[in-house]
Amino acid sequence: MGWFKRLKDGIVTSTKDKKEAPDGLWYKCARCKEATTIKELRENYHKCPKCNYHVRIGSYDYFDLLFDGKYQEHFSELVSKDFLKFKDLKPYDTRLEAAKDKTGLDDAIVVAEGKISRKPIVIAAMDFSFIGGSMGSVVGEKIAKSIDYCLKNNIPFMIISKSGGARMMESAFSLMQMAKTSAKLSQLSKAGIPYFSMMTDPTTGGVTASFAMLGDINFAEPEALIGFAGPRVIKETIKKDLPEGFQTSEFLLEHGFLDFIVDRSELKTRLGDLLSFFHTKTA
């Protein structure tokens, strides 16, 4: 499968330069500590060939893995602004420029339309490398516009979540995106258009508390961290030790929060099956 590059007009044709997967020739697994070549890692769906650890990857990596061929990017003109003139250790606009320079991305989510198993779908994929995949006003607006597009064209929608939660530098404007995206997804539900929510490592905070848990089908990659508050905060609040594996995909599946867990190597096939099933149901 070829690698693609996002061009200004949104058509992808060659190699994407910026990746969340490590640069260079070698990758040392964060779990088993074994070294493998980047080539082997990519050929193995960005998973460790030794222990199957799923390495964090970005939006374009998922598009490369999932779409049948070329895909069209949407809403790339939307970019975050420092409208509150927020400043902590650094001004927010400085953080935005640094994130853009470091990642080659415009914000923490990218939206693309393509086909999986010859069936159309719109996918909004988050990037943790851009300010921790935080949800600001642009993330919410891109999701809202994606839903409007799916409603207009009767196309299934999918979000790949990978986020630390709401973007604190946008204050209440970021928290508003929880209600905004949830309300827009209710329109998709009323129209009978499927919404698939895929959770990857990590999916936390306001993202978990809104669109990540609202799918017609909710699923995740193996061993992903999924939760609202962090384990340390929860433990200090309830004054109890947490169960082993708490907030992992496997724990959530066992307790009914997920429909299934899917290995990245099987993701495209599983999505193709889901699109075929829902197409038959709605045809």
Buried (B, 14 or more C-beta within 10 A) or exposed (E): EEBBBBEEEBEBEEEBEBBBBBEEEEBEBEEEEEEBEBEBBBEBBBBBBBEBBBBBBBBBBBBBBBBBEBBBBBBBEBEBEBEEEBEEEEBBBEBBEEBBEEBBBBBBBBBBBBBBBEBBBBBBBBBBBBBBBBBBBBBBBBBBBBBEBBBEEEBBBBBBBBBBBBBBBBEEBBBBBBEBBBEBBEBBEEEEBBBBBBBBBBBBBBBBBBBBBBBBBBBBBBBBBBBBBBEEEBBEEEEEEEEEEBBBBBBBBEEEBBBEBBEBBEBBEBBBEBBBEBEEEEE
